[in-house]
Amino acid sequence: MTPSPAPRPDAPADAGADDLQEATAPACVMSFNAADPSGAGGLAGDISTLAAMGAHGLPITTSLLLRDTAEIFDHHPIDADMVAEQARNVLEDITVAGWKVGFLGSAEAVSAVAEILSDYPDVPLVSYLPNLGWLDDDQAQPYLEAFRELILPATEVLVGSHKTLTDFLLPDWDSERPASARELAVAAGERGTRFVLVTGIMLPTKGGKGTAGAPEQFIDNVLASPQGALTGEKFEMFETSFVGAGDTLSAALAALLAAGAELQAAVGEALAFMDQTLDSGFRPGMGGVVPDRFFWAQPPTEDGEPGPDVPTDGSVLPDSDTPDTKGKPAPRRVH
């Protein structure tokens, strides 16, 4: 589905061209994220995803990444006042229907963005927390603390990999048992976040054989509230690293919520969209596979063929994104 707002029910039958254009305009989603010159994630990934989902993206640059498709080398945060000024100028002109928060660059920018979000409490916010293991500790710790204190209270859905969210929300977790999606949602809920969408949850190995002859391994992607798991999707693990999957999933969800979709249906559709982008993914360089957000515009392939340039030899590549691996969807939904 490509979301688009329904015509206003109160529009008169003789509405002019301007009214008709307004009634059929795409939902506008403002994305705060880093500029990614590889085009895999960050603002480039957000804008591609929002466009593919039928929304209009409003990109606010928070940091300049120095990276390729294999790794992040450095970043240069944008001054917090400049981040806020970018957003304020647009917001004086355009009505937003949704927010997407990605990497904000600095603790100061987190504070500036949070102040803007506080003026629009009824607009749904999807926050994505990427793996920030590449960031120096003296930068990462104040950033994550500011994110925890200022962004989580405004967040409708927090998206991230199981490991990243566990490290962030439950840093003292020492049980041999992995934290459940519900336990992560409880921890996020204590900061004001209503839901978490946890990706890459490793499930017990099954007895069947996978593509490389090894036992089948599955991963789960679960939407949860503090009361428990609500919905999700299970995938057979495919040992290929992707770059930009997390930004794709979170931006797709932001677009759907901005268009008025119900949360659980939006999560299912966003996961299905991400699945298709990864199945059609391509490797433009020597690093990870990049999601093809416009897979639907490509000529169809024969049944059973993998997406272009996706390896089938079981190779594993380094990746800082979420989910770490994915494969064909298994015949089960989490209810």
C-alpha positions as CSV (number, residue, x, y, z in Angstrom):
1,M,0.0,0.0,0.0
2,T,1.1,3.5,-0.8
3,P,-0.5,5.8,1.8
4,S,-2.3,9.0,0.8
5,P,-4.7,11.1,2.8
6,A,-8.4,10.7,2.1
7,P,-10.3,13.7,0.8
8,R,-11.7,15.9,3.5
9,P,-15.3,14.9,4.3
10,D,-16.3,18.5,4.7
11,A,-15.0,19.6,1.3
12,P,-17.9,21.2,-0.7
13,A,-18.8,19.6,-4.0
14,D,-17.7,22.7,-5.9
15,A,-14.3,22.9,-4.2
16,G,-11.8,24.7,-6.4
17,A,-8.5,23.4,-7.7
18,D,-6.6,24.6,-4.7
19,D,-8.9,22.8,-2.3
20,L,-8.7,19.6,-4.3
21,Q,-4.9,19.8,-4.4
22,E,-4.9,20.3,-0.6
23,A,-7.2,17.4,-0.1
24,T,-5.1,15.0,-2.1
25,A,-1.7,16.2,-1.0
26,P,0.7,13.6,0.5
27,A,1.3,13.6,4.3
28,C,4.4,15.6,5.2
29,V,6.9,13.9,7.5
30,M,9.8,15.8,9.0
31,S,13.0,13.8,9.4
32,F,15.8,14.8,11.7
33,N,18.8,12.7,10.6
34,A,22.4,12.7,9.4
35,A,23.5,13.3,5.8
36,D,24.8,9.9,4.5
37,P,26.8,10.3,1.3
38,S,26.6,6.6,0.6
39,G,22.9,6.9,0.1
40,A,22.3,3.8,2.2
41,G,20.7,5.4,5.3
42,G,20.4,8.7,7.1
43,L,18.4,11.4,5.3
44,A,19.0,9.8,1.9
45,G,17.4,6.6,3.1
46,D,14.6,8.5,4.9
47,I,13.6,10.6,1.9
48,S,13.7,7.6,-0.5
49,T,11.5,5.6,1.8
50,L,9.0,8.4,2.5
51,A,8.7,9.0,-1.2
52,A,8.2,5.3,-1.9
53,M,5.5,5.2,0.7
54,G,3.7,8.2,-0.8
55,A,4.7,10.8,1.8
56,H,6.5,14.1,1.4
57,G,9.8,14.3,3.3
58,L,11.0,17.4,5.1
59,P,14.8,16.6,5.7
60,I,16.6,18.4,8.5
61,T,20.3,17.8,8.5
62,T,21.8,17.1,12.0
63,S,25.2,15.8,11.2
64,L,27.5,15.1,8.2
65,L,28.7,11.5,8.1
66,L,32.0,10.5,6.6
67,R,31.3,6.9,5.6
68,D,31.0,4.4,2.8
69,T,28.8,1.2,2.6
70,A,31.2,-0.7,4.9
71,E,31.8,1.6,7.8
72,I,31.5,5.1,9.4
73,F,34.8,6.9,9.7
74,D,33.7,10.1,11.4
75,H,31.0,12.7,11.6
76,H,30.6,16.5,12.0
77,P,27.6,17.6,14.0
78,I,25.6,20.6,12.7
79,D,25.3,23.4,15.2
80,A,22.2,22.9,17.4
81,D,20.9,26.4,16.6
82,M,21.2,25.7,12.9
83,V,19.3,22.4,13.3
84,A,16.5,24.2,15.0
85,E,16.5,27.0,12.5
86,Q,16.2,24.6,9.6
87,A,13.1,23.0,11.2
88,R,11.5,26.3,12.4
89,N,11.6,27.9,8.9
90,V,9.8,24.9,7.4
91,L,7.3,24.5,10.2
92,E,6.2,28.1,9.8
93,D,5.2,27.2,6.2
94,I,4.2,23.5,6.2
95,T,1.9,21.5,8.4
96,V,3.6,18.2,9.5
97,A,1.7,15.0,10.0
98,G,4.6,12.9,11.3
99,W,8.1,13.0,12.7
100,K,11.1,10.7,12.2
101,V,14.1,11.0,14.5
102,G,17.3,9.3,13.5
103,F,20.9,10.2,14.5
104,L,20.9,13.8,15.9
105,G,24.6,14.3,16.0
106,S,25.1,15.8,19.5
107,A,23.5,16.1,22.9
108,E,22.9,19.8,22.1
109,A,21.0,19.0,19.0
110,V,19.0,16.4,20.9
111,S,17.9,19.2,23.2
112,A,17.1,21.6,20.3
113,V,15.0,18.9,18.5
114,A,13.2,17.9,21.7
115,E,12.1,21.6,22.2
116,I,10.6,21.6,18.7
117,L,8.8,18.3,19.2
118,S,7.3,19.6,22.5
119,D,5.3,22.2,20.5
120,Y,3.6,19.4,18.5
121,P,2.6,16.8,21.1
122,D,-0.2,15.3,18.9
123,V,2.0,14.6,15.9
124,P,3.2,10.9,16.0
125,L,7.0,10.5,16.5
126,V,8.9,7.4,15.4
127,S,12.4,7.4,16.8
128,Y,15.2,5.2,15.5
129,L,18.2,4.4,17.6
130,P,21.0,3.0,15.4
131,N,24.1,1.2,16.7
132,L,26.5,4.0,17.8
133,G,29.4,1.7,18.6
134,W,31.5,3.8,16.1
135,L,31.1,6.9,18.2
136,D,33.7,7.9,20.8
137,D,32.5,7.2,24.4
138,D,32.9,10.9,25.4
139,Q,30.4,11.7,22.6
140,A,28.2,8.7,22.9
141,Q,27.4,8.8,26.6
142,P,26.1,12.4,26.8
143,Y,24.2,11.9,23.5
144,L,22.5,8.7,24.7
145,E,21.6,10.3,28.1
146,A,20.1,13.3,26.3
147,F,18.2,11.0,24.0
148,R,16.9,9.0,27.0
149,E,15.8,12.1,28.9
150,L,14.4,14.3,26.1
151,I,13.4,12.2,23.1
152,L,11.9,9.1,24.7
153,P,9.1,11.0,26.5
154,A,7.9,12.3,23.1
155,T,8.2,9.0,21.2
156,E,5.3,7.0,20.0
157,V,7.4,4.1,18.7
158,L,11.1,3.5,19.4
159,V,12.7,1.3,16.7
160,G,16.0,-0.5,17.1
161,S,17.8,-3.8,17.1
162,H,17.4,-6.1,20.1
163,K,21.1,-5.6,21.1
164,T,21.1,-1.9,20.6
165,L,17.9,-1.4,22.6
166,T,19.0,-3.8,25.4
167,D,22.3,-1.9,25.8
168,F,20.4,1.4,25.8
169,L,17.4,0.6,27.9
170,L,18.7,-2.1,30.2
171,P,22.4,-1.5,30.5
172,D,22.7,-3.6,33.7
173,W,21.0,-6.6,32.2
174,D,23.1,-9.6,33.3
175,S,20.7,-12.6,32.8
176,E,21.7,-15.3,30.5
177,R,18.2,-15.1,29.1
178,P,17.9,-12.3,26.5
179,A,15.5,-9.5,27.5
180,S,12.1,-9.8,26.0
181,A,10.4,-7.2,23.8
182,R,8.0,-6.6,26.7
183,E,10.8,-5.9,29.1
184,L,12.3,-3.5,26.7
185,A,8.9,-1.8,26.4
186,V,8.6,-1.5,30.1
187,A,12.0,0.2,30.4
188,A,11.1,2.5,27.5
189,G,7.7,3.2,29.1
190,E,9.3,4.4,32.3
191,R,10.7,7.3,30.1
192,G,7.4,7.9,28.5
193,T,7.7,5.9,25.2
194,R,4.5,4.1,24.4
195,F,5.8,1.3,22.2
196,V,9.0,-0.3,21.0
197,L,9.6,-2.1,17.7
198,V,12.4,-4.5,18.4
199,T,14.2,-6.1,15.4
200,G,16.7,-8.9,15.1
201,I,15.6,-11.0,18.1
202,M,17.4,-14.3,17.8
203,L,15.2,-17.3,18.2
204,P,16.2,-20.9,19.1
205,T,17.7,-22.9,16.2
206,K,15.3,-25.3,14.5
207,G,16.1,-28.7,13.2
208,G,15.7,-27.9,9.5
209,K,18.5,-27.0,7.1
210,G,19.1,-23.6,5.8
211,T,20.6,-22.4,2.5
212,A,24.1,-23.3,3.5
213,G,23.2,-26.7,5.0
214,A,23.3,-25.4,8.6
215,P,20.3,-25.6,11.0
216,E,17.7,-23.0,10.3
217,Q,18.0,-19.9,12.4
218,F,15.1,-17.4,12.7
219,I,14.9,-13.8,14.0
220,D,11.8,-12.0,15.3
221,N,10.7,-8.4,14.9
222,V,8.2,-7.5,17.6
223,L,6.1,-4.5,18.4
224,A,5.5,-4.4,22.2
225,S,4.0,-2.2,24.8
226,P,4.6,-2.5,28.6
227,Q,1.6,-4.9,28.7
228,G,3.2,-7.4,26.2
229,A,3.9,-8.2,22.5
230,L,1.3,-6.9,20.1
231,T,2.3,-7.9,16.6
232,G,5.4,-8.6,14.5
233,E,7.0,-10.8,11.9
234,K,9.5,-13.7,12.0
235,F,12.2,-14.1,9.3
236,E,14.5,-16.9,8.4
237,M,18.0,-15.6,8.9
238,F,19.9,-14.8,5.7
239,E,23.6,-14.2,6.3
240,T,24.0,-11.0,4.5
241,S,24.6,-7.6,6.1
242,F,22.5,-4.7,5.1
243,V,23.1,-1.0,5.5
244,G,20.1,1.3,5.9
245,A,17.5,-1.3,7.0
246,G,16.7,0.5,10.3
247,D,16.2,3.9,8.7
248,T,14.0,2.2,6.0
249,L,11.8,0.5,8.6
250,S,11.4,3.5,10.8
251,A,10.8,6.0,8.0
252,A,8.2,3.6,6.4
253,L,6.4,3.4,9.8
254,A,6.5,7.2,10.2
255,A,4.9,7.6,6.7
256,L,2.1,5.2,7.5
257,L,1.3,6.7,10.9
258,A,1.3,10.2,9.3
259,A,-1.2,9.0,6.8
260,G,-3.5,7.9,9.6
261,A,-2.9,4.1,9.6
262,E,-3.6,2.2,12.8
263,L,-0.4,1.3,14.6
264,Q,-0.4,-2.5,14.4
265,A,-1.4,-2.5,10.7
266,A,1.2,0.1,10.0
267,V,3.9,-2.0,11.7
268,G,2.9,-5.0,9.7
269,E,3.0,-3.0,6.5
270,A,6.3,-1.3,7.3
271,L,7.9,-4.7,8.0
272,A,6.6,-6.1,4.8
273,F,8.0,-3.0,2.9
274,M,11.4,-3.4,4.5
275,D,11.4,-7.1,3.6
276,Q,10.7,-6.4,0.0
277,T,13.4,-3.6,-0.1
278,L,16.0,-6.1,1.3
279,D,14.9,-8.9,-1.0
280,S,15.6,-6.5,-3.9
281,G,18.7,-5.0,-2.3
282,F,21.8,-4.3,-4.2
283,R,25.5,-3.8,-3.4
284,P,26.8,-0.6,-5.0
285,G,30.2,-0.8,-3.5
286,M,32.4,-3.2,-1.4
287,G,30.4,-3.0,1.8
288,G,26.9,-3.9,2.8
289,V,23.8,-4.4,0.7
290,V,21.6,-1.3,0.3
291,P,17.8,-1.6,0.4
292,D,16.0,-0.9,-2.9
293,R,13.2,1.3,-1.8
294,F,11.8,1.5,-5.3
295,F,11.8,-2.2,-5.9
296,W,8.2,-1.9,-7.3
297,A,9.5,0.2,-10.2
298,Q,12.0,-2.6,-11.3
299,P,11.1,-5.2,-13.9
300,P,9.8,-8.4,-12.2
301,T,12.3,-11.3,-11.8
302,E,11.6,-15.0,-12.0
303,D,10.2,-16.7,-8.9
304,G,13.0,-17.7,-6.5
305,E,15.6,-15.3,-7.8
306,P,17.3,-13.2,-5.2
307,G,17.5,-9.4,-5.5
308,P,20.3,-8.0,-7.6
309,D,23.8,-8.4,-6.2
310,V,22.6,-10.1,-3.0
311,P,25.1,-12.9,-2.2
312,T,23.9,-16.5,-1.8
313,D,27.1,-18.0,-0.5
314,G,26.4,-17.4,3.2
315,S,29.0,-14.6,3.4
316,V,28.7,-12.3,6.4
317,L,29.7,-8.6,6.2
318,P,30.3,-6.1,9.0
319,D,27.2,-3.9,9.6
320,S,26.1,-1.2,12.0
321,D,22.5,-1.3,11.0
322,T,19.4,-3.1,12.1
323,P,18.4,-5.8,11.5
324,D,21.8,-7.5,11.2
325,T,20.5,-10.2,8.9
326,K,17.2,-11.2,7.3
327,G,15.7,-13.7,5.0
328,K,12.4,-14.9,3.6
329,P,9.5,-14.4,5.9
330,A,8.4,-17.5,7.9
331,P,4.7,-18.5,8.0
332,R,4.0,-17.0,11.4
333,R,2.8,-13.7,12.8
334,V,3.1,-12.6,16.5
335,H,-0.3,-11.6,17.8
